[in-house]
Amino acid sequence: MSTSVENQIQTTFDAAAIVKAQRDYFNTGKTKDVEFRIQQLKKLRQLIVDNEQNIKDALKADLNKSPMEAYSTEIGFMIADIDHTLKDIRSLSKPRKVKTPIFHQLGSSWIQAEPYGCTFIIAPWNYPFQLALSPVVGAVAAGNTCLIRPSRMSENTAILMEKLINSNFDPGFLKVVRCDTRQSNELLEHKFDYIFFTGSPDVGRQIYSAAAKHLTPVTLELGGKSPCFVDETFNENWGIKRLVWGKFTNAGQTCVAPDYVLVDKKVKQKFVDLFIKTTKDFFGENPQQSPDFGRIINEKHFLRISRFIEKGNVVMGGQTDINDLYIAPTLLDGVSTEDEVMNEEIFGPVMPIITYDKLDDAIQFVKSRNKPLALYIFSSDKMYQERILRETSSGNASINECLMHVGQFELPFGGVGESGIGAYHGKVSFDTFSHLKGILKKSTLSDIKQRFPPYTEGGTQLIKKLINWFL
């Protein structure tokens, strides 16, 4: 894009008008109609189906994603997400009856989900299609309008989404805004009813601070260093395949990728040998030539990840090519807990190994660090599994599986502590983008007269009994 065009976009950018259009549209009440929401989700689904090849091409240009990876982690994921939502949207939109204690008789109680209003979705670059539109599915299902800000790093996907969304939906209802950081900050100066951000903890803090000025609720999908526990009972077939696949999908640029592996000392060498063999089975002797191995998003991230390889012993991989933004699948041994690779989320195809003699030590190591977005356990020992789950905290966890919990729409997906605030997917997405309004309705035929002044000691005793007995 030329400088003159960039300047033209910047001078014509009107944050106030963009937000006002969204609020005006919401105030028409159209989005509160469940049938309207259903039709909009069906339209979005059809757009994805009709543009499958265009989406694959954009993801290939941005991240060198293979057709299989592009479909399974982005396109197919979105279709499944929409289908799952459409299946439940009517029931989720209905009043949800709850018990009414005898103290509140004659009465009834229910929860009514109502949309927040104008939502702002701020998306990352690593899964630029899925992570921009999956929150939109929940927001639309719940009856909100959406302003979508894709990452500028994944430019090809952002341009395609802008074309697809802005050409097919009313801009007051759904709108993609490709903007720079300054313009994004201008948008955040205005009042939104909900903000959904996926990205780094550092930027998440900035979003949280901006939202706090308007007391706007947020979901922050962040990241962190997700640990992977391996013991002597780990599965040498499907288990190791799932682990290697989970680490190197999207060239490791996945927020829930295993960031480092804690291996029982007794099986370290066997684990290393199987890890190397499986990686070669997947990507060949030279993964740079494999059509199934991705690339780093840009030079800045390439240089950041390359620094990690400088410390520790490279037992597999280590090759880099800045001209191709290629970093080989890499296994690092001999790393120190003080090294940069163990104190920053890697977000790339580098896997450090840490060995342990006692599970106590491995658990304590994880507990001494920030709570991760995901935690993985590769073991056939049920007591081992249960102990790790009981004594650690993480956003989500998987046993003998990797990444796939993200696509289980019956589970909430989100972080805890440093790895995020709030969750989404499936029913949880609907509830995330809804204010769950509690409603109590009482008959006027009768009441307990002792609840009203003037109060007496007898009345107080009666109220105490009623509360203790029936509430």
Secondary structure as UniProt FT lines:
FT   HELIX           3..12
FT   HELIX           15..27
FT   TURN            28..29
FT   HELIX           30..32
FT   HELIX           34..50
FT   HELIX           52..63
FT   HELIX           67..70
FT   HELIX           71..75
FT   HELIX           76..93
FT   STRAND          96..98
FT   HELIX           102..104
FT   STRAND          107..115
FT   STRAND          118..122
FT   TURN            128..129
FT   HELIX           130..141
FT   TURN            142..143
FT   STRAND          145..149
FT   HELIX           155..168
FT   TURN            171..173
FT   STRAND          174..176
FT   HELIX           181..188
FT   STRAND          194..198
FT   HELIX           201..212
FT   TURN            213..215
FT   STRAND          218..221
FT   STRAND          226..230
FT   TURN            232..233
FT   TURN            236..237
FT   HELIX           238..248
FT   HELIX           249..252
FT   TURN            255..256
FT   STRAND          258..264
FT   HELIX           265..267
FT   HELIX           268..283
FT   HELIX           287..289
FT   TURN            291..292
FT   HELIX           299..309
FT   STRAND          313..316
FT   STRAND          320..321
FT   TURN            322..325
FT   STRAND          326..327
FT   STRAND          330..333
FT   TURN            337..338
FT   HELIX           340..342
FT   STRAND          350..356
FT   HELIX           359..367
FT   STRAND          374..378
FT   HELIX           382..391
FT   STRAND          396..399
FT   HELIX           404..407
FT   TURN            409..410
FT   STRAND          413..414
FT   HELIX           417..419
FT   STRAND          420..421
FT   STRAND          423..424
FT   HELIX           426..432
FT   STRAND          434..442
FT   HELIX           449..451
FT   HELIX           457..470
//
